Amino acid sequence: MNKALTVTLLSITSLVALLIGLWYSNVFAYTGEFPTYDYRVYAIAKKDGGFDLTLIDRNKGTGDLEIHGYYLNGLKCEFRTYVIVNDTVVEKELPVVVSPGESQEIVIALRDDNDCNLRFLSGQIIELVLETNTPVQYRTLITLP
């Protein structure tokens, strides 16, 4: 009887130690900084046979936010990207980096000559997702004017 009690206590102690170890590793394993963001499209303009989407990205986290690309209707596509700095539009290669606590105006030039063979028409609804260095994806539906 004494041997069975000892084995049971050792099993329970090992299980508790394992659970505490897993909890500790999940809570304290990552000591880096976390970027969190939101964005909103605030202007859509017809331009040069396509559309320009102007959006504001806000980094509400403690680490740099990197925007690596865009998904339109589930397809990763390459588009010319511009940033607005001091009311001046400047072409920018990806990634676009937004520092913690900062916001960045970004213009995505949607043209029909893209690598995904997407066509853009007035009245069309598209889904935009930003590819970033965070695991969170925010999806936005946009109706082209």
N, C-alpha and C positions, 0 to 999 in steps of 0.2 A: 504494500500500500504506500509506503514511504517513497519508493522508487517512482511510482506513477505520479505522485504529487510533485516530485522534483522535475520530472519531464514536462508536466503541464505548466509549472511555473516558469521553466526555462523557455518553453514555446511562447507563452504569453509575453514574457520579458523581451524576447527576440522580436516578436511582432510589434510591440510598442516601440522598441528602439528603431526598427525599420521605418515605421510610420513617422516617427519624429524626424528621422534623417531625411525622408522624402519631403516632408513639410518644410524643413529647414533649407534644403537645397532649392526648392521652388521659390521660396521667399527671398533668400539671400544670395542666390547663385549669380544673378545679373546685377552688377553694381554700376552699369553704364547709364547713359542718359536716354530718355525716351522722347522721340518726336511724336507729337499728336497734332492733327491738323483738321481744318475744314476748309472748304472752298465753295464759292458760289459764282455762277456765271452771271454777270450783270450787264453785258452788252453783246449783242449779236448784230453784225453789220454785213450787208452784201458788199463784196469787194472783189474786183479782178476775176470775175467768173466763178466766185466761190463765196465763202463766208469767213469772217473773222470772229472767233469767240474770245471775248475778253473776260478773264476771271481773276478773282482775288484769292490767293492762298494764304491762310493764316496758320502759323506754327504756334500752337498753344502749349507745346511741350518744353522739355529741358535740353533736347538734343537737336542737331541740324536735321532739317527735312530735305530730302533729295527727291526731286521729281525726275524719274528716268524715262518716262514715256506715257503714251496714252492708249487706251482701249476705246474704240468706237464700235458700238454694236457687237461687243465681244471679240473684236479683232484688234491685235496690236498693230498700229499703223505709225508711219513716220510722217510728220508734218513740220513745216517751218514753225519755229517758236520764237517769239519776241518777248522781251520784258520791257516794262515801262519804268524808267528811272528819271526822276525829276521832269516829268511830262515829256520825255523823249523816248521814242520807240526804238529799241536796239535789238537786232537779231542775236539770238543766244543759242548755243548748242547745248544739248542736254548732257548732264543733269543740271537742272536749275536748283540751287541750294537756297533755302530760306532758313535764316538763323532763328533761334528760340525767341519767342515774343515778337517777331517781326511778321510783316505781311509783304507779299509780292504780287504785283499785277502782271499777268501773263496773257499774251495773245497767241492763240493757236490759229494758224491759217489753214482752213479746210478748203482744199482744192481737189478737183476731179483727177488730177494726175498723181495720185498718191499710190503707195506700194500695195495697198489693200484693194485697189480697184473699186473703191466706194464712189458713188455719185451723190451729189448733194443738190437737193431741190427745195424750193420754197414750200413750206407746209410739212416738210418731212420731220419726223421725230427720231432723234438719235439718242443713244445712251453713251455718256462719257464717264470713263473711270480713269483716274490717274494712277500710274504705276509709280510707287514710292518705295522708300526704304522702311516702311512700316507694314505690319501685317494687315492693317485695316484698309478696306477699300470703300470709298464713298461713291455711290452711283448717282448720277444726275440725268434726268431726261430733259432734253432740249428740243424745242420746236423751232425750226429754222424759219425766219420771216419770209 
